[in-house]
C-alpha cells in the first residue's frame, strides 16, 4: 500500500481494545484508531469524520446482538470489516458475514495472524483511489555548508513524529553518509547492500533493510568504508529502489549532494519538489539562481522549488527582497540563526523538535514541514504567518 493503513479497532470492552492496539503497534506500521462502543449505536463508523481503511470489531457476549444491528447499516463503499470473537460458532460466523465481514477470527488471537489477515483484506478490498499521492522531496545546498542535511533530517523527523506520516530519509552522500549522526543511531544496512538485491525486494523486505528511529522515521545511507570495493554502475538499480520507496512510504526525502551525477539524475526525474537551502551572501544567491536553472533542464519548474534562507539575519547586506527578485517564481521561507541550539542538537544526535521544540529554529522548520505536506492549508497559513512574519517584520523596523 502506498500509505500507512488506517485501522479502526472497535468493541465494547475497553481493555480488549487497548490490549490489541498495543500489540498491533509493535507488530505493524498501521495508523490505529480506537472506538469504545457503549450504550446506543453499535455501528463503529457512526458519526466518524474520517473513515478508516479497515475495521476490526472485537465482540463480547453481546456480539450477536451487535452484528444483527449492523445488518441494516451496510453501505456501498464501507471499509472492509474483520470480526474477532472469543468463542465463535457457525451461527455467529454466518451472522458476521451477513453483516459484511470479510473475515472471522475466533479463539485466542495470534497477532501475526491478525496482521496477515488485515494486510490480505486491505489488498483485496481497500479502494486504491483513496491512496495518498506519495512525494519525493529533495533537500540540497545552494552552496556547501548551507544546512540542507540538518533541514532534511529535522523535517523528515517532524513528518513522522508530529504529522504521523510514513517517511524515509535517504542520503546520497556516498563519500560520508552522515545523516545517522543527527539521530545518534547506527545504520543496520548500507545503500549499496540494498541495491545488490533491490529487484527482488517486496515492501516488507525493503522496510527490513531500513534503520528505524524511535520516531518511526526510516533511514538509509551509504557506508563509506564499503564504497572502496564498489566500482560497478548501480544507477539502474537505484531507479528501481526509488520507485519501490515511493510505493511504500508517503514521503521519500532525499539529502542530495550539490552535484549532478548518474545517481542524482533518477532522483531529479521523479522529484515532486526541491528544497534549496542557501544563506545570505552573493555567492549563495548566484549559485542558487544557477541551480534553479539547472533544475528546469530536468523538467522541474521554479514553482516546484522551495528556497530556504538558513541562518537568516535581518541586517544582512543580502535582503529577503534581493532573494525574491533574483529567484522569481520560487517559494521562499526563512530559518533564523540560532547557532547554539542547532549545534547542541547536532552534537547530541537529538532532532531539534525533541531537543528544543520551543526554539525559533524548530518552529520555522515545523512551518516548513507543514508547507511541504500541504497539511490543513488554512491553519498552516496562519502558522506560517505567525512563524515567518515575526522574523520578517523585524526587517521593516
Beta strands, then each sheet from edge to edge (+ up, - down):
strand 1: 6-11
strand 2: 31-36
strand 3: 54-58
strand 4: 80-85
strand 5: 101-106
strand 6: 135-141
strand 7: 167-171
strand 8: 211-212
strand 9: 218-220
strand 10: 251-255
strand 11: 273-278
strand 12: 305-312
strand 13: 331-336
sheet 1: 2+ 1+ 3+ 4+ 5+
sheet 2: 8+ 9- 7- 10- 6- 11- 12- 13-
end
